[in-house]
Amino acid sequence: MAFKFYKPFRRFFGVMATVTGGWRGGRCVRGMGVLFMLVLGAGILTFGASLTWAQPLTEKSLKVTSDKASKRMVSEPDADKVPAQLLSEPFVRAGTLDKIAAIVEAQVISDQPVQPKIITQSEVDELIRPAMEEMRKKGEDFDLEALRKRGLEELIVRKLRDQKAAQLGVTVTDEDVDEIIAQVERKNNLPQGGLPAALRRDGIDYDRYRLQLNDQLLENRLQKRIIAPLVTVTDEELRILFNQTPTDQTREEEVHLGQILLDIPAGSSADAVEQLQEKASKLVASLREGKSLSSLASQYSIDPSGLKGGDVGWFKKGELPEKLEGVVFHMQKGEISEPLRSPDGFHIFKMIERRSKEVSQDAQPARYRYKARHILVKVNENRSEAEALEKIKEYREKIRKGTPFAQLAGEVSEDEGSAKDGGSLGWFEQGVMVEAFDNAMNTLKKGEVGEPVRTGFGWHLILLEDKESLSPNSFEAQKSMLEQRLMGTKIKDRYKQWLRDLRLRAFVEFP
């Protein structure tokens, strides 16, 4: 299977960042990740505890956690009365020890040992602090224990994800993050090294921003490793989406949504599902009576967006499951949906805003499709940036002296999917590749081998074999964009299910 890149888009902080990730049968997904606000407390604790099998988080277990931990504390203050600005203090403060909120261990998938992960109470409080501060600014009431319960569950899932990544050898290096930051700077016309100052002007901490990028890269790589190979998109699905997509002289609509998502646990009885639907209906009634979405989402939604007030961002047609899309695109600003069931659970949507723009054929830039080959040299723990660049330059010199590109690609390219075909990528449309790769394609002439190109996957040599123009609004011209959009939606949904399954199979101890 040839090596190709796809790129579903996402928005974060008003700054768009190219984040690589997502293999599917030798194909690579490129995306703009929504970056969640995540600052984890630090600390080393010694502990002794037995592990239990997937114990659910309940108010009772939280109380037991609090009662046990308080016996190890010295003058521990009432956590409910601790000001928000103190919740991020180090785990040793004023002679007290931070509570252990949970000990987490993923299911073992090999003989490789798994190191249990500790979640401290200060980590939980730091995660929920932005939501608390936002609701306080708005004068909204909130249930601190419900927030802590949601925050703890979110951190449990993250720790399990990190453990699974370690088991699979999925990592993110500082160099990977540096590359993404460089792309953000270029995309926003910032000088090299200018992003920290730009973030400070917007009130964003640079170190926290790097952690968020690291976190999103890790998720993308897990999706590439585990989820993307399981996802397929058929021509029939693409034709349906194409017929729903605006073309000549029509308007393209986007919706900005808030959401509360209630989980339907696996194996739930019909009565349990009915009770959950009644709960969802009560939440709908509360929202329609004027209750704040951010308050209810932060307390009840199982989606990570709950800790950000339930804001799930902007969506175009084709980016939501068909059943949900059919409802939300008919909603008006401020409208609250009825509970909508999907494999994820019960959704409650609020239409925050909607917008549309005219899309005309004249406004569409000329589009092309390319036929190309490439050679990839990866940058990893065994090969530095400079060594990889030197190696790719050596290969380019061999080609200049007469070594056939396809022969050399078959011998040395580290993209296993295309190397067996002499580095062939086949035909692909403009905009399919990651930005740096796509930009290089646009500058090459037929039969030309370009200069080395750096992407998140390493260093590339590219041979442009052929090039054709496409009618901007034809199915062929739109197909790759539609495939990227639909693939992104399917991968996202499958990944969320994978996380839920990971949580169900995990060992979690609440001390």
N, C-alpha and C positions, 0 to 999 in steps of 0.2 A: 504493500500500500504506500502511496506517495506521501511525502512529508508536506502537509499544508497547514496553514494557520487560519483560525477563525477568530472573530473579534466581536462578541456581544459588548454593548456599551453600557456603562453606568456612570452616575454622577456623584461626586463627593465634594463637599465644602465649596462648591462652585469652581473647583479646580479639577480638570480632567487629567487622569494619569493613565498611561498605557501600562497594563500589567499582563505579563505573559502567563500562560498556563493552558491546560486542557488538551491532552492528547486523545485522539479517537482513531484507533487503528492506524497509527502512524501519522495521524493528523494532529495539529496543535491548535488549541483554542486561545485566542487573544481576547482580553476583556478589560473594560474599565471597571474596576472594583469599587463597590460602595464600602467605604472604610468605617468600621465601627469604632466608637470611642472606647479604648481599652487601655487602662493603666493598672498593672498588677502590682500589689505590694510585694516587698521582698523580705526574706527572713529565713533563718534556718532553725528548725525545731527538732528536738529529739522526741520520739514518740514510741509507744508500744500499744498496738491494738490489733485485734483480729478483724478480718475482712468478712463482710456479709454479702449475700447475693442480691444485687439490684434492689436494695431497700428503698422504697419510695420516700420522697421528702414530704413530710407532713408537719403540721403545727406541733404535734406531739413530739416528733423527732427533733424539731428545732428546740423545743423546751428542754428535752433531755440533753441535747448538746450544750445548751446554756447552763443547765444545772451542773453537769459534770465539769464543764470547763471552769465554772465559777469557784469550784473547790480548789483549783490550782492557782487562782488569782489572788493578788494582794491589793486590797482596796479598789476592786474593779468598779468603775462608775456605772450608773444606770445608762446602758447604751442608748435607750430611747431619748435620753436627755442630752446626749453629747452633741454639741454644735457640729454642723456639717463640715466646717473648716478643720475640725480636729479628727475627722474620720480617716484621714489619710496619714496620720502619724505613724512612725515606725512601729513594728510589732512589740518592741520593748519601750514602754513609755511610763514615766513616773512610777517606776518600780513594779509595773504590771507586765504580764505576758499576754500577748495576743491570743485570742481563742482559736482553737482549731475548729473550723466549721465542717470540714469533711476531709476524708482520705479516699482517694480515687485510684482505681486500677482497672485498665482496659482488659478485656478478655485476651488471653495469650493465644497468638496465632502461629507460634513457632517455638523452638527451644530457647529462643532469645529471652533472657530475663526481663521482666517489666518492673521498673522502679515506681512504686506508688507515689502519687502526687498529693501534696497537702494544699488545702484551701483554707486560708485564715479569714477570720471575721473582718479584718481590715481590708482584705482584697475585695470581699463582698461589698463593704461599705464604700470603698473607692469606686467600684463599678457603678453603683446606684446613685452616687453623689450628684452627677450632672442632672439626672432626672429629678432628684429631690430639690436641687437648687432652682431648676426651671419651674417646677410647680410652686415653690415658695415665692418666686418672683411674680407669678400670676395670681398668688393668693389662693391657690387651690389646696384642698385637703388631700391627704394621702395616708395610706396605711403602711407604716414603716416596716412592720413584720411581713406584710405581703410583698413589699418591694424587696426585702432581704431574701425572701423565699425565691422570688423570680431571679434575683441576682445570683444566688447560690446555684440554682439549676443551670443558669447560663455558664457559670464558671466550671461546673462539673463537666458539661459537654465540651467546653474548650480544652480542659485538661485531658479528657479522653481522646479528643482529636489529636492533641499534641503527642500523647503516648502512641497512638496508632501511627502517626507520621514517623516517630522514632523507630518503631518496629519495622516499618517499610523502607526506612532509609531516605525518607523525603525531608529535605532540609532547605533552609534559606540562609544565604551568607550575607555578610555586610556588603560585599561587592554587588550582589543581586539588587539590594535596596539602593545602593549608589547609582546603579544603572537606571532604575526607575525614576529616581530623583532627577537625574540628568535629563531624562525624557520630559518630565514635568517642566523643568526649566526651559527647555527648547520650545515646547508647545506653548508656553506662556510668555515667550520672548524675554526671559530673564537671563541675566549674565550667569556664567558658570559660578556656582556657589552662592547664587542670589536668593535661593528659595527660603533659607532660614529667616532672613530679614523680611521677606514678603509675608511669611506665615505670622511672624511677630506682629506685623501691622494689622493682621486680621484677628489677632488674639489667640493664635494657635501655637501650642508648644511644639518646637521642632523635634525634640526627643520622643514625645508622645506620637507625633506624626510618623516618625520612622518605625515605631513599634506597630502602628496601624498598618503601614505598608508591608512590614514583615509578616504580620498576621494574614493579610489578604493574599500575599504571594503563597504562603503555606497552604491556604485553602484552595487556591487555584491549582497548585501542584497536586494536592490530594485529589481534586476533581479530575485532573489529567490522568493520574495514575489509576484511580479506582472507578470513577464514574463514566468518563467519556467513552471508554471502550464498550460500555454497555448500552450506549445511546445511539439510535439511528433516526434518520429523517428520510421519509419517502418522497418521491416526486409527487404523489397524489396529495400529500400534506402541503407541499410547497405550492402546488397549483391552487389549492383551496385558499392558502394565505395570500397568494398573488392576487386572486380575484377579490380579496377583501382589502387590498392595499391600494391607496389612491394612485392614479396615474395622471394622464394629461388633464390639466385644468380642473383638478379636484382639490379638496382640502384634506390635509393630514392632521388627525387629532391626537392629542396626548392628554392623559389624565393624571392628576397628582392625588394620591390616595393616602388615607390613614386606615389602619387596620387593627382589629383585635382578632387573634386566632386562638381558638379553644381546642385543645388536643382531645382526640378520641383515642384512648389507650387501646392497644392491640388486644383483641379478645373481648372487647366490651359487649355486654349483653344488650338486647334491644331496649330493656328498661333503662340501662345506664346511658345509652345514646339519647333516649327520649329526655331524660333528666338534664343531660348536657345541652340539648336543644332548648329546653325551657330556660336554662341559665342564660344561654345566648339571647333568647328573646327578651329576658329581663334587662340585659345589658343594652339591647337596642332601645328599649323603652326609656332607660336612664339617659342614653345619649340624646334621644329625641326630646326629653324633658329639659335638656340643657347641661347635663353632666359632662365634664371635660373628657375628651377622648384620651388625652395624655395621661390623666389620672387613672382611668379604667384600664388602658392598655398596659401601663407600667405594672399594674397589680394582677392582671388576669391573662394577658396575651403570652403565649408560649414562644412567639416569634421574637428574635433578638431585637427587632424594631420596637418592641414594647418598652424597653428601657430608654428609648429615644422618643417617647410620646406616641408611638404607633405610626410614625411617618415612614412609609415604605417607598416614597419617591414618585417619579414620573414614569408612565408606561405608554408605549405605543401599541397599536393593534398587533397581535401576534406574540406579545410578550407576557401574556397571562393565559392560564388554561382557558379553553374555549367557553366552558360553562360560566366561569367567573367573568370573563370578558364580555359575554353577551349581556350581563347585568350592568356592570360598572360603566360601560360606554353609553348607557342610556340614562345615567344618573345626572342630576343637576348639582350645581355648587351648593355645598352644605348638606346635601341629602345623605341620609343613613340607610344602608341596605338592610333587608331582612337577613337572618342567618343563612349563609350559603355553605352547603356541605361539599367537601372535596376530599381526596385521599389524605390531605394534611389535617383535616378537622373541620370545625365550623368557623367560617370567616364572617366578620362584620366589617363592612367598608364605609368610610366616610369620604365623600368627594370634597377634597380640600380646594381644588382648582382644576380648571380644564382650559386648554388652549388649542388653537388650530392655526395652520398656515397654508396658504395656497401653494400647491405644487404644480408647476407647469413644465411642459416639455422644453420650452425655451430656457428655463432656469436650470435644467439638468446639464452638467458638464459632460463633455465627450467621455465615453467609457471604452475600455479596451479589455481584451483577454490575452493572456500570454501563454506561451509554451516555453518551459525553462528546465534547466538542471542546476543542481547546486552541490557543493561540498561543505560539510559542517565539521568544524573543530570546536569541541566543547571546552569551556573553562570550568574547572572543578578543583577539588582539594588536591588532586595530583598534578594539576597543570595551571600555572599562573596565567594572568591576562597577557603578560608579555610573551610567555612561551607559546600560548595559543596563537597570538598574532604572528609571531615569527614562523610558526609552522604553516599557517595559511599562506603567508608570503612565499614560502618555499614551494608550495604546491602551485601557486600562480606562476612562478618562474618556470617550473617544469612544463606547464601548459604552454607558456610563451615559447619555449624551446621545441615544442612539437608533440608532447605527450597528449594523446586524445583525452578530452575532458571526461567522457563517459568511463573510459578505462581507469583513470585515476580516481574518479569518484567511487567506483566499485571497489577499489583497493583500500582507500583511506577514509572515506566519509564516515562520520560517526552518527549520521542519521540512518539507522538500520533499515527504516521503512523504504527509503529511496535508494540507498547504496546498492542494493541487489539489482536495481534497474539502471545502474550507471548514473545515479543521482537524479533521475527523471522525476519531475513534479507534474508532468502532463500539462493539460490546459487548465487554467484557472483565471478567474475574473479579477480585474483591478479592484483593490481594496480588500482582498481576501487575506493577504499577508500582513504580518505585523508591520508597523509604520516604517521602520528603517529598511526592511526588505522591500516593501512596496515602493518606497521612494527610489530605491536603487533600480528597480525594474523600469520605472518611468524614464530614467535617464539613459538606458542602454539601447544600442542599435542591434538589429538582428545579426546574430552570429558573434556578438561581442561578449567578452568576459570582463566583468567589472572589477573595481577595486574591492578589497576585503570589506565586508559589512558586518557590523556588530549588532546582534540582537540579544534578547534575554536567554537565548539558547547557546550562544557562543559566536564564533566567527565563521562567516560564509564567503564562498566564492560562487558567483552566479553567472551562468551562461544563458543568454536570451536566444532561444532557437527560432521563435516566431511570434508574431503580434497581429491581432485583428481588432478592428473597431466594432462596437456594438451599438444598436439602437437603444438609447437611454431607457426607454420604457418597455422594452420587450421582456418576456419572461426570462430569456437567456441572460440579459443584462442584470435583471433583478434577482436571479436565482441565488447567487452566492450570498447576497445581503439577507435574503429571506432565510436561507439555510443557517446563517450565523445567528439570526434572531431566534429561530425555532430551536436550534441546538442549545443556545444559551438558556432558554426557558426550560427545556427538558433536563439539562444537566443540573441546573439550580434545584429543580423539584426533586430529582433523584438524589442529589446530595443531602438535601434536608431529610429525606427518608433514611438515608444511610446514617446520619447523625442520630436520628431517633432510635434506630436499631442498635447502634453502638451503645446508647444510654441504657437500653433495656437489658443488654447482655453484660453490663459492667458490674464490677464489684465496687460498692460504695459504702463506706463506714461513716456514720455520724456519731462522733465520740460523745 
